[in-house]
């Protein structure tokens, strides 16, 4: 079971924040589809999280008190989502690189991801509540 202040909850919280940021970035890209010289941006989170998790294959001790000495990679830090601008590609003669079809597809994908994260959060809270009530 996930503990709401544990590493898995932190990852879920980071994913929700990244999805929220991604929504704004995609909306900005769509709003500037016809703006000359505009360069699209995207949010990096999943890639950073994967890199962080791949580095945690060594033995890791669980700390039940902040005064305990960490064993292995126990920082449990969730990476922060980063916005990256694509300055290299061009789609139009006006040097704009926003592809409206791609942006709309990314918007739909992001909405599905956000809905999944909310469902997972609700499930975790429900399981915690069940455990507390002893059912």
Secondary structure, DSSP 8 states (H G I E B T S, - for coil): ---TTSHHHHHHHHHHHHHHHHHHHHHHHHHTTT-TT---EEEE-HHHHHHHHHTT-S-----SSTTS---SS--------EEEE--S---STTS----HHHHHHHHHHHHHHHHHHHHHHHHHHHHHHHHHHT-
